[in-house]
Amino acid sequence: MLSTYTDHARARMQQRGIRAAAVQALLDYGRSVPAGDGCEVLFFDKAVRRAARLPNAYAVVGRDGAVVTVGHRYRRVPRGRP
């Protein structure tokens, strides 16, 4: 899945040292939870992240499919009950 990045997302990737390959892995294999207003938060489960030695990062994807921002996870991702 080829995605577009907003200028904000590119700046945050550079500032936070998150590589494009890590964001692409999030888009391909990450779990998704709603973030409100049509956006989604993508992140790696702990087992997947450790097995593949991936960074503890997240990405917010807008309703148009563009990556809005990225960052490092320091807290749990809030999830509603299914």
N, CA, C and O atoms as a Maestro MAE file, in Angstrom:
{
 s_m_m2io_version
 :::
 2.0.0
}

f_m_ct {
 s_m_title
 :::
 protein
 m_atom[328] {
  # First column is atom index #
  i_m_mmod_type
  r_m_x_coord
  r_m_y_coord
  r_m_z_coord
  i_m_residue_number
  s_m_chain_name
  s_m_pdb_residue_name
  s_m_pdb_atom_name
  i_m_atomic_number
  :::
  1 25 0.847 -1.177 0.000 1 A "MET " " N  " 7
  2 3 0.000 0.000 0.000 1 A "MET " " CA " 6
  3 2 0.892 1.239 0.000 1 A "MET " " C  " 6
  4 15 1.606 1.493 0.970 1 A "MET " " O  " 8
  5 25 0.854 1.974 -1.037 2 A "LEU " " N  " 7
  6 3 1.619 3.209 -1.132 2 A "LEU " " CA " 6
  7 2 0.780 4.325 -0.539 2 A "LEU " " C  " 6
  8 15 -0.396 4.468 -0.874 2 A "LEU " " O  " 8
  9 25 1.380 5.117 0.342 3 A "SER " " N  " 7
  10 3 0.597 6.159 0.990 3 A "SER " " CA " 6
  11 2 1.250 7.517 0.807 3 A "SER " " C  " 6
  12 15 2.420 7.623 0.440 3 A "SER " " O  " 8
  13 25 0.472 8.542 1.069 4 A "THR " " N  " 7
  14 3 0.985 9.899 1.021 4 A "THR " " CA " 6
  15 2 1.172 10.390 2.451 4 A "THR " " C  " 6
  16 15 0.487 9.943 3.371 4 A "THR " " O  " 8
  17 25 2.090 11.297 2.618 5 A "TYR " " N  " 7
  18 3 2.383 11.871 3.924 5 A "TYR " " CA " 6
  19 2 2.089 13.358 3.876 5 A "TYR " " C  " 6
  20 15 2.408 14.026 2.892 5 A "TYR " " O  " 8
  21 25 1.487 13.878 4.925 6 A "THR " " N  " 7
  22 3 1.319 15.320 5.016 6 A "THR " " CA " 6
  23 2 2.673 15.937 5.361 6 A "THR " " C  " 6
  24 15 3.586 15.235 5.795 6 A "THR " " O  " 8
  25 25 2.800 17.242 5.169 7 A "ASP " " N  " 7
  26 3 4.038 17.922 5.548 7 A "ASP " " CA " 6
  27 2 4.306 17.749 7.037 7 A "ASP " " C  " 6
  28 15 5.453 17.599 7.457 7 A "ASP " " O  " 8
  29 25 3.239 17.773 7.830 8 A "HIS " " N  " 7
  30 3 3.372 17.596 9.280 8 A "HIS " " CA " 6
  31 2 3.952 16.213 9.599 8 A "HIS " " C  " 6
  32 15 4.839 16.085 10.443 8 A "HIS " " O  " 8
  33 25 3.446 15.182 8.917 9 A "ALA " " N  " 7
  34 3 3.933 13.820 9.164 9 A "ALA " " CA " 6
  35 2 5.407 13.692 8.779 9 A "ALA " " C  " 6
  36 15 6.179 13.066 9.505 9 A "ALA " " O  " 8
  37 25 5.805 14.274 7.654 10 A "ARG " " N  " 7
  38 3 7.218 14.214 7.246 10 A "ARG " " CA " 6
  39 2 8.118 14.900 8.277 10 A "ARG " " C  " 6
  40 15 9.190 14.397 8.613 10 A "ARG " " O  " 8
  41 25 7.669 16.046 8.770 11 A "ALA " " N  " 7
  42 3 8.457 16.770 9.776 11 A "ALA " " CA " 6
  43 2 8.574 15.949 11.055 11 A "ALA " " C  " 6
  44 15 9.651 15.884 11.649 11 A "ALA " " O  " 8
  45 25 7.479 15.320 11.488 12 A "ARG " " N  " 7
  46 3 7.520 14.520 12.719 12 A "ARG " " CA " 6
  47 2 8.372 13.268 12.545 12 A "ARG " " C  " 6
  48 15 9.047 12.844 13.483 12 A "ARG " " O  " 8
  49 25 8.345 12.674 11.357 13 A "MET " " N  " 7
  50 3 9.193 11.510 11.110 13 A "MET " " CA " 6
  51 2 10.658 11.884 11.257 13 A "MET " " C  " 6
  52 15 11.433 11.138 11.855 13 A "MET " " O  " 8
  53 25 11.040 13.027 10.721 14 A "GLN " " N  " 7
  54 3 12.422 13.472 10.810 14 A "GLN " " CA " 6
  55 2 12.781 13.838 12.248 14 A "GLN " " C  " 6
  56 15 13.842 13.446 12.734 14 A "GLN " " O  " 8
  57 25 11.927 14.573 12.926 15 A "GLN " " N  " 7
  58 3 12.207 15.009 14.291 15 A "GLN " " CA " 6
  59 2 12.303 13.844 15.260 15 A "GLN " " C  " 6
  60 15 13.110 13.864 16.190 15 A "GLN " " O  " 8
  61 25 11.470 12.821 15.038 16 A "ARG " " N  " 7
  62 3 11.386 11.710 15.983 16 A "ARG " " CA " 6
  63 2 12.190 10.494 15.553 16 A "ARG " " C  " 6
  64 15 12.199 9.485 16.257 16 A "ARG " " O  " 8
  65 25 12.857 10.567 14.424 17 A "GLY " " N  " 7
  66 3 13.718 9.475 13.984 17 A "GLY " " CA " 6
  67 2 12.959 8.221 13.600 17 A "GLY " " C  " 6
  68 15 13.438 7.109 13.821 17 A "GLY " " O  " 8
  69 25 11.788 8.391 13.031 18 A "ILE " " N  " 7
  70 3 10.988 7.251 12.594 18 A "ILE " " CA " 6
  71 2 11.141 7.134 11.083 18 A "ILE " " C  " 6
  72 15 10.807 8.058 10.342 18 A "ILE " " O  " 8
  73 25 11.638 6.010 10.644 19 A "ARG " " N  " 7
  74 3 11.921 5.814 9.220 19 A "ARG " " CA " 6
  75 2 10.650 5.515 8.433 19 A "ARG " " C  " 6
  76 15 9.655 5.042 8.982 19 A "ARG " " O  " 8
  77 25 10.707 5.800 7.150 20 A "ALA " " N  " 7
  78 3 9.566 5.546 6.269 20 A "ALA " " CA " 6
  79 2 9.241 4.056 6.209 20 A "ALA " " C  " 6
  80 15 8.077 3.685 6.058 20 A "ALA " " O  " 8
  81 25 10.249 3.203 6.324 21 A "ALA " " N  " 7
  82 3 10.013 1.754 6.300 21 A "ALA " " CA " 6
  83 2 9.185 1.317 7.510 21 A "ALA " " C  " 6
  84 15 8.346 0.424 7.393 21 A "ALA " " O  " 8
  85 25 9.413 1.937 8.665 22 A "ALA " " N  " 7
  86 3 8.629 1.611 9.855 22 A "ALA " " CA " 6
  87 2 7.178 2.046 9.680 22 A "ALA " " C  " 6
  88 15 6.261 1.327 10.077 22 A "ALA " " O  " 8
  89 25 6.969 3.215 9.089 23 A "VAL " " N  " 7
  90 3 5.607 3.693 8.848 23 A "VAL " " CA " 6
  91 2 4.925 2.789 7.824 23 A "VAL " " C  " 6
  92 15 3.742 2.480 7.967 23 A "VAL " " O  " 8
  93 25 5.642 2.369 6.811 24 A "GLN " " N  " 7
  94 3 5.067 1.468 5.811 24 A "GLN " " CA " 6
  95 2 4.684 0.132 6.448 24 A "GLN " " C  " 6
  96 15 3.642 -0.433 6.118 24 A "GLN " " O  " 8
  97 25 5.522 -0.377 7.362 25 A "ALA " " N  " 7
  98 3 5.187 -1.617 8.074 25 A "ALA " " CA " 6
  99 2 3.937 -1.421 8.927 25 A "ALA " " C  " 6
  100 15 3.107 -2.325 9.018 25 A "ALA " " O  " 8
  101 25 3.789 -0.246 9.555 26 A "LEU " " N  " 7
  102 3 2.569 0.053 10.306 26 A "LEU " " CA " 6
  103 2 1.348 -0.001 9.389 26 A "LEU " " C  " 6
  104 15 0.319 -0.577 9.742 26 A "LEU " " O  " 8
  105 25 1.475 0.599 8.224 27 A "LEU " " N  " 7
  106 3 0.355 0.614 7.284 27 A "LEU " " CA " 6
  107 2 0.005 -0.788 6.804 27 A "LEU " " C  " 6
  108 15 -1.168 -1.101 6.598 27 A "LEU " " O  " 8
  109 25 1.018 -1.633 6.624 28 A "ASP " " N  " 7
  110 3 0.785 -2.980 6.104 28 A "ASP " " CA " 6
  111 2 0.346 -3.972 7.176 28 A "ASP " " C  " 6
  112 15 -0.521 -4.807 6.921 28 A "ASP " " O  " 8
  113 25 0.940 -3.892 8.389 29 A "TYR " " N  " 7
  114 3 0.744 -4.941 9.390 29 A "TYR " " CA " 6
  115 2 0.213 -4.449 10.741 29 A "TYR " " C  " 6
  116 15 -0.051 -5.263 11.626 29 A "TYR " " O  " 8
  117 25 0.054 -3.158 10.912 30 A "GLY " " N  " 7
  118 3 -0.356 -2.636 12.206 30 A "GLY " " CA " 6
  119 2 -1.834 -2.827 12.487 30 A "GLY " " C  " 6
  120 15 -2.646 -2.983 11.575 30 A "GLY " " O  " 8
  121 25 -2.168 -2.811 13.786 31 A "ARG " " N  " 7
  122 3 -3.566 -2.846 14.206 31 A "ARG " " CA " 6
  123 2 -4.146 -1.450 14.095 31 A "ARG " " C  " 6
  124 15 -3.420 -0.459 14.170 31 A "ARG " " O  " 8
  125 25 -5.430 -1.376 13.919 32 A "SER " " N  " 7
  126 3 -6.098 -0.102 13.713 32 A "SER " " CA " 6
  127 2 -7.216 0.076 14.732 32 A "SER " " C  " 6
  128 15 -8.001 -0.841 14.978 32 A "SER " " O  " 8
  129 25 -7.278 1.271 15.324 33 A "VAL " " N  " 7
  130 3 -8.398 1.632 16.188 33 A "VAL " " CA " 6
  131 2 -8.882 3.014 15.763 33 A "VAL " " C  " 6
  132 15 -8.082 3.845 15.332 33 A "VAL " " O  " 8
  133 25 -10.174 3.262 15.879 34 A "PRO " " N  " 7
  134 3 -10.698 4.576 15.494 34 A "PRO " " CA " 6
  135 2 -10.132 5.678 16.390 34 A "PRO " " C  " 6
  136 15 -9.980 5.495 17.597 34 A "PRO " " O  " 8
  137 25 -9.826 6.813 15.786 35 A "ALA " " N  " 7
  138 3 -9.296 7.955 16.531 35 A "ALA " " CA " 6
  139 2 -10.275 9.112 16.537 35 A "ALA " " C  " 6
  140 15 -9.981 10.167 17.099 35 A "ALA " " O  " 8
  141 25 -11.413 8.936 15.933 36 A "GLY " " N  " 7
  142 3 -12.407 9.996 15.869 36 A "GLY " " CA " 6
  143 2 -12.287 10.800 14.594 36 A "GLY " " C  " 6
  144 15 -11.211 10.887 14.001 36 A "GLY " " O  " 8
  145 25 -13.381 11.379 14.179 37 A "ASP " " N  " 7
  146 3 -13.446 12.240 13.004 37 A "ASP " " CA " 6
  147 2 -12.983 11.525 11.728 37 A "ASP " " C  " 6
  148 15 -12.461 12.157 10.809 37 A "ASP " " O  " 8
  149 25 -13.178 10.204 11.682 38 A "GLY " " N  " 7
  150 3 -12.818 9.435 10.497 38 A "GLY " " CA " 6
  151 2 -11.378 8.991 10.425 38 A "GLY " " C  " 6
  152 15 -10.997 8.307 9.475 38 A "GLY " " O  " 8
  153 25 -10.559 9.357 11.403 39 A "CYS " " N  " 7
  154 3 -9.137 8.971 11.415 39 A "CYS " " CA " 6
  155 2 -8.960 7.637 12.127 39 A "CYS " " C  " 6
  156 15 -9.843 7.183 12.854 39 A "CYS " " O  " 8
  157 25 -7.813 7.023 11.909 40 A "GLU " " N  " 7
  158 3 -7.459 5.773 12.578 40 A "GLU " " CA " 6
  159 2 -6.052 5.875 13.138 40 A "GLU " " C  " 6
  160 15 -5.190 6.536 12.559 40 A "GLU " " O  " 8
  161 25 -5.823 5.211 14.278 41 A "VAL " " N  " 7
  162 3 -4.486 5.101 14.855 41 A "VAL " " CA " 6
  163 2 -3.990 3.702 14.545 41 A "VAL " " C  " 6
  164 15 -4.669 2.718 14.840 41 A "VAL " " O  " 8
  165 25 -2.800 3.606 13.946 42 A "LEU " " N  " 7
  166 3 -2.174 2.325 13.633 42 A "LEU " " CA " 6
  167 2 -1.010 2.110 14.586 42 A "LEU " " C  " 6
  168 15 -0.239 3.032 14.852 42 A "LEU " " O  " 8
  169 25 -0.883 0.893 15.099 43 A "PHE " " N  " 7
  170 3 0.194 0.566 16.024 43 A "PHE " " CA " 6
  171 2 0.480 -0.924 15.929 43 A "PHE " " C  " 6
  172 15 -0.313 -1.685 15.375 43 A "PHE " " O  " 8
  173 25 1.624 -1.335 16.476 44 A "PHE " " N  " 7
  174 3 1.988 -2.750 16.507 44 A "PHE " " CA " 6
  175 2 1.615 -3.337 17.851 44 A "PHE " " C  " 6
  176 15 1.802 -2.701 18.888 44 A "PHE " " O  " 8
  177 25 1.080 -4.570 17.834 45 A "ASP " " N  " 7
  178 3 0.883 -5.304 19.073 45 A "ASP " " CA " 6
  179 2 2.240 -5.636 19.666 45 A "ASP " " C  " 6
  180 15 3.236 -5.718 18.947 45 A "ASP " " O  " 8
  181 25 2.278 -5.822 20.955 46 A "LYS " " N  " 7
  182 3 3.547 -6.077 21.636 46 A "LYS " " CA " 6
  183 2 4.254 -7.316 21.083 46 A "LYS " " C  " 6
  184 15 5.462 -7.281 20.851 46 A "LYS " " O  " 8
  185 25 3.524 -8.399 20.872 47 A "ALA " " N  " 7
  186 3 4.144 -9.633 20.386 47 A "ALA " " CA " 6
  187 2 4.719 -9.457 18.986 47 A "ALA " " C  " 6
  188 15 5.821 -9.928 18.706 47 A "ALA " " O  " 8
  189 25 3.997 -8.797 18.121 48 A "VAL " " N  " 7
  190 3 4.470 -8.574 16.747 48 A "VAL " " CA " 6
  191 2 5.691 -7.668 16.761 48 A "VAL " " C  " 6
  192 15 6.674 -7.921 16.065 48 A "VAL " " O  " 8
  193 25 5.620 -6.614 17.558 49 A "ARG " " N  " 7
  194 3 6.717 -5.649 17.615 49 A "ARG " " CA " 6
  195 2 8.000 -6.308 18.105 49 A "ARG " " C  " 6
  196 15 9.073 -6.075 17.548 49 A "ARG " " O  " 8
  197 25 7.893 -7.120 19.134 50 A "ARG " " N  " 7
  198 3 9.094 -7.778 19.671 50 A "ARG " " CA " 6
  199 2 9.634 -8.837 18.721 50 A "ARG " " C  " 6
  200 15 10.847 -8.958 18.552 50 A "ARG " " O  " 8
  201 25 8.752 -9.597 18.106 51 A "ALA " " N  " 7
  202 3 9.188 -10.671 17.209 51 A "ALA " " CA " 6
  203 2 9.901 -10.104 15.980 51 A "ALA " " C  " 6
  204 15 10.881 -10.681 15.510 51 A "ALA " " O  " 8
  205 25 9.419 -8.991 15.469 52 A "ALA " " N  " 7
  206 3 9.993 -8.419 14.258 52 A "ALA " " CA " 6
  207 2 10.988 -7.299 14.544 52 A "ALA " " C  " 6
  208 15 11.546 -6.711 13.617 52 A "ALA " " O  " 8
  209 25 11.212 -7.003 15.826 53 A "ARG " " N  " 7
  210 3 12.130 -5.942 16.245 53 A "ARG " " CA " 6
  211 2 11.759 -4.605 15.597 53 A "ARG " " C  " 6
  212 15 12.599 -3.926 15.006 53 A "ARG " " O  " 8
  213 25 10.497 -4.253 15.723 54 A "LEU " " N  " 7
  214 3 9.976 -3.014 15.169 54 A "LEU " " CA " 6
  215 2 9.912 -1.945 16.254 54 A "LEU " " C  " 6
  216 15 9.834 -2.278 17.437 54 A "LEU " " O  " 8
  217 25 9.944 -0.683 15.882 55 A "PRO " " N  " 7
  218 3 9.877 0.375 16.895 55 A "PRO " " CA " 6
  219 2 8.485 0.466 17.521 55 A "PRO " " C  " 6
  220 15 7.490 0.071 16.913 55 A "PRO " " O  " 8
  221 25 8.434 0.984 18.727 56 A "ASN " " N  " 7
  222 3 7.169 1.188 19.419 56 A "ASN " " CA " 6
  223 2 6.596 2.524 18.953 56 A "ASN " " C  " 6
  224 15 6.652 3.521 19.673 56 A "ASN " " O  " 8
  225 25 6.053 2.530 17.763 57 A "ALA " " N  " 7
  226 3 5.590 3.761 17.130 57 A "ALA " " CA " 6
  227 2 4.112 3.647 16.788 57 A "ALA " " C  " 6
  228 15 3.525 2.565 16.818 57 A "ALA " " O  " 8
  229 25 3.527 4.798 16.460 58 A "TYR " " N  " 7
  230 3 2.151 4.825 15.983 58 A "TYR " " CA " 6
  231 2 2.064 5.793 14.818 58 A "TYR " " C  " 6
  232 15 2.940 6.635 14.620 58 A "TYR " " O  " 8
  233 25 1.000 5.660 14.057 59 A "ALA " " N  " 7
  234 3 0.726 6.584 12.951 59 A "ALA " " CA " 6
  235 2 -0.760 6.890 12.954 59 A "ALA " " C  " 6
  236 15 -1.583 6.008 13.202 59 A "ALA " " O  " 8
  237 25 -1.097 8.126 12.682 60 A "VAL " " N  " 7
  238 3 -2.491 8.527 12.538 60 A "VAL " " CA " 6
  239 2 -2.755 8.720 11.051 60 A "VAL " " C  " 6
  240 15 -2.062 9.480 10.374 60 A "VAL " " O  " 8
  241 25 -3.765 8.022 10.560 61 A "VAL " " N  " 7
  242 3 -4.115 8.077 9.145 61 A "VAL " " CA " 6
  243 2 -5.470 8.755 9.016 61 A "VAL " " C  " 6
  244 15 -6.433 8.368 9.678 61 A "VAL " " O  " 8
  245 25 -5.538 9.758 8.170 62 A "GLY " " N  " 7
  246 3 -6.772 10.495 7.951 62 A "GLY " " CA " 6
  247 2 -7.759 9.712 7.118 62 A "GLY " " C  " 6
  248 15 -7.436 8.652 6.581 62 A "GLY " " O  " 8
  249 25 -8.957 10.236 7.014 63 A "ARG " " N  " 7
  250 3 -10.000 9.535 6.269 63 A "ARG " " CA " 6
  251 2 -9.687 9.438 4.780 63 A "ARG " " C  " 6
  252 15 -10.252 8.596 4.082 63 A "ARG " " O  " 8
  253 25 -8.785 10.298 4.285 64 A "ASP " " N  " 7
  254 3 -8.388 10.228 2.873 64 A "ASP " " CA " 6
  255 2 -7.232 9.264 2.633 64 A "ASP " " C  " 6
  256 15 -6.796 9.096 1.494 64 A "ASP " " O  " 8
  257 25 -6.726 8.625 3.697 65 A "GLY " " N  " 7
  258 3 -5.650 7.647 3.567 65 A "GLY " " CA " 6
  259 2 -4.263 8.221 3.725 65 A "GLY " " C  " 6
  260 15 -3.286 7.475 3.664 65 A "GLY " " O  " 8
  261 25 -4.141 9.525 3.925 66 A "ALA " " N  " 7
  262 3 -2.829 10.152 4.105 66 A "ALA " " CA " 6
  263 2 -2.384 10.014 5.561 66 A "ALA " " C  " 6
  264 15 -3.200 10.098 6.479 66 A "ALA " " O  " 8
  265 25 -1.089 9.801 5.760 67 A "VAL " " N  " 7
  266 3 -0.522 9.746 7.105 67 A "VAL " " CA " 6
  267 2 -0.468 11.173 7.628 67 A "VAL " " C  " 6
  268 15 0.187 12.032 7.039 67 A "VAL " " O  " 8
  269 25 -1.157 11.425 8.734 68 A "VAL " " N  " 7
  270 3 -1.269 12.765 9.295 68 A "VAL " " CA " 6
  271 2 -0.114 13.073 10.236 68 A "VAL " " C  " 6
  272 15 0.474 14.152 10.168 68 A "VAL " " O  " 8
  273 25 0.215 12.127 11.117 69 A "THR " " N  " 7
  274 3 1.318 12.309 12.050 69 A "THR " " CA " 6
  275 2 1.825 10.953 12.510 69 A "THR " " C  " 6
  276 15 1.134 9.946 12.362 69 A "THR " " O  " 8
  277 25 3.014 10.924 13.059 70 A "VAL " " N  " 7
  278 3 3.615 9.712 13.618 70 A "VAL " " CA " 6
  279 2 4.282 10.070 14.930 70 A "VAL " " C  " 6
  280 15 4.584 11.236 15.186 70 A "VAL " " O  " 8
  281 25 4.512 9.068 15.757 71 A "GLY " " N  " 7
  282 3 5.178 9.310 17.025 71 A "GLY " " CA " 6
  283 2 5.562 8.013 17.692 71 A "GLY " " C  " 6
  284 15 5.278 6.928 17.185 71 A "GLY " " O  " 8
  285 25 6.213 8.135 18.836 72 A "HIS " " N  " 7
  286 3 6.581 6.984 19.662 72 A "HIS " " CA " 6
  287 2 5.518 6.799 20.723 72 A "HIS " " C  " 6
  288 15 5.024 7.769 21.298 72 A "HIS " " O  " 8
  289 25 5.166 5.545 20.980 73 A "ARG " " N  " 7
  290 3 4.164 5.257 21.997 73 A "ARG " " CA " 6
  291 2 4.825 5.205 23.367 73 A "ARG " " C  " 6
  292 15 5.816 4.503 23.573 73 A "ARG " " O  " 8
  293 25 4.258 5.957 24.292 74 A "TYR " " N  " 7
  294 3 4.692 5.915 25.683 74 A "TYR " " CA " 6
  295 2 3.573 5.435 26.589 74 A "TYR " " C  " 6
  296 15 3.805 5.095 27.750 74 A "TYR " " O  " 8
  297 25 2.373 5.409 26.063 75 A "ARG " " N  " 7
  298 3 1.204 4.954 26.810 75 A "ARG " " CA " 6
  299 2 0.442 3.933 25.984 75 A "ARG " " C  " 6
  300 15 0.677 3.767 24.787 75 A "ARG " " O  " 8
  301 25 -0.462 3.264 26.646 76 A "ARG " " N  " 7
  302 3 -1.312 2.296 25.942 76 A "ARG " " CA " 6
  303 2 -2.226 3.031 24.983 76 A "ARG " " C  " 6
  304 15 -2.593 4.183 25.210 76 A "ARG " " O  " 8
  305 25 -2.591 2.346 23.901 77 A "VAL " " N  " 7
  306 3 -3.555 2.905 22.959 77 A "VAL " " CA " 6
  307 2 -4.945 2.599 23.512 77 A "VAL " " C  " 6
  308 15 -5.289 1.432 23.704 77 A "VAL " " O  " 8
  309 25 -5.755 3.645 23.773 78 A "PRO " " N  " 7
  310 3 -7.105 3.377 24.302 78 A "PRO " " CA " 6
  311 2 -7.960 2.675 23.258 78 A "PRO " " C  " 6
  312 15 -8.026 3.091 22.101 78 A "PRO " " O  " 8
  313 25 -8.607 1.613 23.685 79 A "ARG " " N  " 7
  314 3 -9.453 0.849 22.777 79 A "ARG " " CA " 6
  315 2 -10.803 0.638 23.440 79 A "ARG " " C  " 6
  316 15 -10.892 0.299 24.620 79 A "ARG " " O  " 8
  317 25 -11.841 0.845 22.659 80 A "GLY " " N  " 7
  318 3 -13.186 0.547 23.153 80 A "GLY " " CA " 6
  319 2 -13.439 -0.935 23.100 80 A "GLY " " C  " 6
  320 15 -12.761 -1.668 22.380 80 A "GLY " " O  " 8
  321 25 -14.402 -1.368 23.854 81 A "ARG " " N  " 7
  322 3 -14.739 -2.792 23.832 81 A "ARG " " CA " 6
  323 2 -15.520 -3.119 22.573 81 A "ARG " " C  " 6
  324 15 -16.397 -2.352 22.176 81 A "ARG " " O  " 8
  325 25 -15.215 -4.252 21.934 82 A "PRO " " N  " 7
  326 3 -15.938 -4.616 20.705 82 A "PRO " " CA " 6
  327 2 -17.364 -5.016 20.963 82 A "PRO " " C  " 6
  328 15 -18.091 -5.347 20.026 82 A "PRO " " O  " 8
  :::
 }
 m_bond[327] {
  # First column is bond index #
  i_m_from
  i_m_to
  i_m_order
  :::
  1 1 2 1
  2 2 3 1
  3 3 4 2
  4 3 5 1
  5 5 6 1
  6 6 7 1
  7 7 8 2
  8 7 9 1
  9 9 10 1
  10 10 11 1
  11 11 12 2
  12 11 13 1
  13 13 14 1
  14 14 15 1
  15 15 16 2
  16 15 17 1
  17 17 18 1
  18 18 19 1
  19 19 20 2
  20 19 21 1
  21 21 22 1
  22 22 23 1
  23 23 24 2
  24 23 25 1
  25 25 26 1
  26 26 27 1
  27 27 28 2
  28 27 29 1
  29 29 30 1
  30 30 31 1
  31 31 32 2
  32 31 33 1
  33 33 34 1
  34 34 35 1
  35 35 36 2
  36 35 37 1
  37 37 38 1
  38 38 39 1
  39 39 40 2
  40 39 41 1
  41 41 42 1
  42 42 43 1
  43 43 44 2
  44 43 45 1
  45 45 46 1
  46 46 47 1
  47 47 48 2
  48 47 49 1
  49 49 50 1
  50 50 51 1
  51 51 52 2
  52 51 53 1
  53 53 54 1
  54 54 55 1
  55 55 56 2
  56 55 57 1
  57 57 58 1
  58 58 59 1
  59 59 60 2
  60 59 61 1
  61 61 62 1
  62 62 63 1
  63 63 64 2
  64 63 65 1
  65 65 66 1
  66 66 67 1
  67 67 68 2
  68 67 69 1
  69 69 70 1
  70 70 71 1
  71 71 72 2
  72 71 73 1
  73 73 74 1
  74 74 75 1
  75 75 76 2
  76 75 77 1
  77 77 78 1
  78 78 79 1
  79 79 80 2
  80 79 81 1
  81 81 82 1
  82 82 83 1
  83 83 84 2
  84 83 85 1
  85 85 86 1
  86 86 87 1
  87 87 88 2
  88 87 89 1
  89 89 90 1
  90 90 91 1
  91 91 92 2
  92 91 93 1
  93 93 94 1
  94 94 95 1
  95 95 96 2
  96 95 97 1
  97 97 98 1
  98 98 99 1
  99 99 100 2
  100 99 101 1
  101 101 102 1
  102 102 103 1
  103 103 104 2
  104 103 105 1
  105 105 106 1
  106 106 107 1
  107 107 108 2
  108 107 109 1
  109 109 110 1
  110 110 111 1
  111 111 112 2
  112 111 113 1
  113 113 114 1
  114 114 115 1
  115 115 116 2
  116 115 117 1
  117 117 118 1
  118 118 119 1
  119 119 120 2
  120 119 121 1
  121 121 122 1
  122 122 123 1
  123 123 124 2
  124 123 125 1
  125 125 126 1
  126 126 127 1
  127 127 128 2
  128 127 129 1
  129 129 130 1
  130 130 131 1
  131 131 132 2
  132 131 133 1
  133 133 134 1
  134 134 135 1
  135 135 136 2
  136 135 137 1
  137 137 138 1
  138 138 139 1
  139 139 140 2
  140 139 141 1
  141 141 142 1
  142 142 143 1
  143 143 144 2
  144 143 145 1
  145 145 146 1
  146 146 147 1
  147 147 148 2
  148 147 149 1
  149 149 150 1
  150 150 151 1
  151 151 152 2
  152 151 153 1
  153 153 154 1
  154 154 155 1
  155 155 156 2
  156 155 157 1
  157 157 158 1
  158 158 159 1
  159 159 160 2
  160 159 161 1
  161 161 162 1
  162 162 163 1
  163 163 164 2
  164 163 165 1
  165 165 166 1
  166 166 167 1
  167 167 168 2
  168 167 169 1
  169 169 170 1
  170 170 171 1
  171 171 172 2
  172 171 173 1
  173 173 174 1
  174 174 175 1
  175 175 176 2
  176 175 177 1
  177 177 178 1
  178 178 179 1
  179 179 180 2
  180 179 181 1
  181 181 182 1
  182 182 183 1
  183 183 184 2
  184 183 185 1
  185 185 186 1
  186 186 187 1
  187 187 188 2
  188 187 189 1
  189 189 190 1
  190 190 191 1
  191 191 192 2
  192 191 193 1
  193 193 194 1
  194 194 195 1
  195 195 196 2
  196 195 197 1
  197 197 198 1
  198 198 199 1
  199 199 200 2
  200 199 201 1
  201 201 202 1
  202 202 203 1
  203 203 204 2
  204 203 205 1
  205 205 206 1
  206 206 207 1
  207 207 208 2
  208 207 209 1
  209 209 210 1
  210 210 211 1
  211 211 212 2
  212 211 213 1
  213 213 214 1
  214 214 215 1
  215 215 216 2
  216 215 217 1
  217 217 218 1
  218 218 219 1
  219 219 220 2
  220 219 221 1
  221 221 222 1
  222 222 223 1
  223 223 224 2
  224 223 225 1
  225 225 226 1
  226 226 227 1
  227 227 228 2
  228 227 229 1
  229 229 230 1
  230 230 231 1
  231 231 232 2
  232 231 233 1
  233 233 234 1
  234 234 235 1
  235 235 236 2
  236 235 237 1
  237 237 238 1
  238 238 239 1
  239 239 240 2
  240 239 241 1
  241 241 242 1
  242 242 243 1
  243 243 244 2
  244 243 245 1
  245 245 246 1
  246 246 247 1
  247 247 248 2
  248 247 249 1
  249 249 250 1
  250 250 251 1
  251 251 252 2
  252 251 253 1
  253 253 254 1
  254 254 255 1
  255 255 256 2
  256 255 257 1
  257 257 258 1
  258 258 259 1
  259 259 260 2
  260 259 261 1
  261 261 262 1
  262 262 263 1
  263 263 264 2
  264 263 265 1
  265 265 266 1
  266 266 267 1
  267 267 268 2
  268 267 269 1
  269 269 270 1
  270 270 271 1
  271 271 272 2
  272 271 273 1
  273 273 274 1
  274 274 275 1
  275 275 276 2
  276 275 277 1
  277 277 278 1
  278 278 279 1
  279 279 280 2
  280 279 281 1
  281 281 282 1
  282 282 283 1
  283 283 284 2
  284 283 285 1
  285 285 286 1
  286 286 287 1
  287 287 288 2
  288 287 289 1
  289 289 290 1
  290 290 291 1
  291 291 292 2
  292 291 293 1
  293 293 294 1
  294 294 295 1
  295 295 296 2
  296 295 297 1
  297 297 298 1
  298 298 299 1
  299 299 300 2
  300 299 301 1
  301 301 302 1
  302 302 303 1
  303 303 304 2
  304 303 305 1
  305 305 306 1
  306 306 307 1
  307 307 308 2
  308 307 309 1
  309 309 310 1
  310 310 311 1
  311 311 312 2
  312 311 313 1
  313 313 314 1
  314 314 315 1
  315 315 316 2
  316 315 317 1
  317 317 318 1
  318 318 319 1
  319 319 320 2
  320 319 321 1
  321 321 322 1
  322 322 323 1
  323 323 324 2
  324 323 325 1
  325 325 326 1
  326 326 327 1
  327 327 328 2
  :::
 }
}
